């Protein structure tokens, strides 16, 4: 079981993602804006973060970059979950330090699988 | 108290009363809003987990068991989630909405008198992938409201409705749809729309021909190459450029020969300011195809105007250093090292705006 932080300003989407991840046996913490997400990441030190890109206060990209600048979170896997589908957006996402990039509309089952794959990569 | 002062007093009292009444009304409205929001939050907290569980287990009956306000909340959550999902969960959500009668209401809503409702219905049907609504959505491409037409095109694209490609392209030709909306719809439908796209390459409307050519290139429809080669001589300039661009993505050696021949003709024309679009497209396409037979004409194009020279230089660089023309021009220290091709081959930043020696416009040279 891993601790996963889900940050998205859409409460219904957050609830769905949290539901799927909890079904998969993970502990889920939810935040609805970038600032709260970053604060939760620092406080909770999750095993993985699922981040929306377009959010109030801080964007997902800014949160991701801030995490990479924080020693305790520098290696925490980040999955960007976003509607930004341009090639340049994907490049920016990975350049900011994301480990995976999922486009909306998305399949929650695929997200849960990818979470497991990314967690599997980092587990000893 | 005089009569005038009395009237003033009454007016002031009335205004103060009005102000107080307005403040009270604002407070009441705010309070009611907060109350409704709190009650909705309680309902959402109760309904959402049950709805998500029913979607997860594909238990339509459980999702449909909501009644009254709980049913309204469940439907609003479902409608909010639907456009953001794909795959099995989206299908399960669509089944929930169908079971609750929402899909049937949306189908009926396509012919509503309200444009906003027609638009919402089209978006919902597209998000839910209701293929039975294709005909109704195609009919909405003729809607008097532009927002409804675009919503219908988006919905048809999202559903991958191959039957919609021809009507979407027709709507584009008549300017009932903007090019980006129509293009995105056809791109989402994908290669399944190839027959209609090939047909559209011969459409009497030049706008349709141009966009169809571009889409053939974007979708990698190689069966379109022969028709696109004919379009290189299309009567419409935009259609010619689109066809050449598509051929750059799709063409092989035989296409390179066609484009080389057309570029030779283009270079022989007297240069006029602002009409080098086809030449640039030809030079660029030849670079994408990458056939060495293009090297002589591209080398000749280096003497053209800025944009053409730059496109030719870039293409020569991408074709590769195997030809002698490159090596001769790329030699450091030679007079020609300031040409775009030399700059690219030598790894220097090169842009027409930076000012290169070749291709100086006649007006600037004089």
Contacts between the chains, C-beta under 8 A, distances in Angstrom:
chain1	res1	chain2	res2	distance
A	10	B	80	7.6
A	10	B	84	7.3
A	11	B	44	8.0
A	12	B	48	7.2
A	12	B	77	5.3
A	12	B	80	5.0
A	12	B	81	5.3
A	13	B	81	6.8
A	13	B	84	5.9
A	15	B	48	5.4
A	15	B	49	7.7
A	15	B	52	6.5
A	16	B	52	5.8
A	16	B	81	6.3
A	16	B	85	7.9
A	16	B	89	7.7
A	19	B	49	7.1
A	19	B	52	4.5
A	19	B	53	7.5
A	19	B	56	7.0
A	20	B	56	7.5
A	23	B	56	6.6
A	104	B	84	5.3
A	105	B	83	6.5
A	105	B	84	5.4
A	105	B	85	5.4
A	105	B	86	4.4
A	105	B	90	7.1
A	106	B	84	7.2
A	106	B	85	6.8
A	106	B	86	6.4
A	106	B	87	8.0
A	107	B	85	7.1
A	107	B	86	5.4
A	107	B	87	3.2
A	107	B	88	7.1
A	107	B	89	6.6
A	107	B	90	7.7
A	108	B	85	6.8
A	108	B	87	7.6
A	108	B	89	5.0
A	109	B	87	6.2
A	109	B	88	6.1
A	109	B	89	6.6
A	110	B	87	6.6
